């Protein structure tokens, strides 16, 4: 990781993600969800996918843990690449 993730003491990291095939699996929808949880007091966000991370980064300076999930044949996520955004 290239940056230290600085969180508020006792802060809440909220995951804003949707599974493949979900009607919510749209970066614009997830960015709206992220905006709502921030307005509700979230200290940081956990987001999946570079498109979602980029869109939300343009809306907030709160810490973001970005995940890029790689799926294997017939299995769940095999590799998760975390980064801070």
HUDA-V166430 format. One record per residue. RES is the residue in one small letter. SS is DSSP state (H for helix, E for strand, - for the rest). OMEGA is omega in whole degrees, -180 to 180 (* if undefined). Layout:
res: (RES/RES)
ss: (SS/SS)
omega: (OMEGA/OMEGA)
//
This chain:
res: (x/x/x/x/x/x/x/x/x/x/x/x/x/x/x/x/x/x/x/x/x/x/x/x/x/x/x/x/x/x/x/x/x/x/x/x/x/x/x/x/x/x/x/x/x/x/x/x/x/x/x/x/x/x/x/x/x/x/x/x/x/x/x/x/x/x/x/x/x/x/x/x/x/x/x/x/x/x/x/x/x/x/x/x/x)
ss: (-/-/-/-/-/-/-/-/-/-/-/-/E/E/E/E/-/-/-/-/-/-/-/-/-/-/H/H/H/H/H/H/H/H/H/H/H/H/H/-/-/-/-/E/E/E/E/E/-/H/H/H/H/H/H/H/H/-/-/-/-/-/E/E/E/E/E/E/E/E/E/-/-/-/-/-/E/E/E/E/E/E/E/E/-)
omega: (-176/179/174/180/-179/-179/174/177/180/179/-177/172/-178/178/178/-177/175/180/177/-180/179/175/178/-177/-179/-175/-180/178/-179/175/177/177/179/179/180/-178/175/179/176/174/178/179/-177/-178/172/-174/178/175/-178/180/179/179/-179/-179/-179/179/178/-177/-175/173/178/177/177/169/-178/179/173/-173/176/-178/176/179/175/-179/176/180/177/-174/175/-179/179/172/174/-178/*)
//
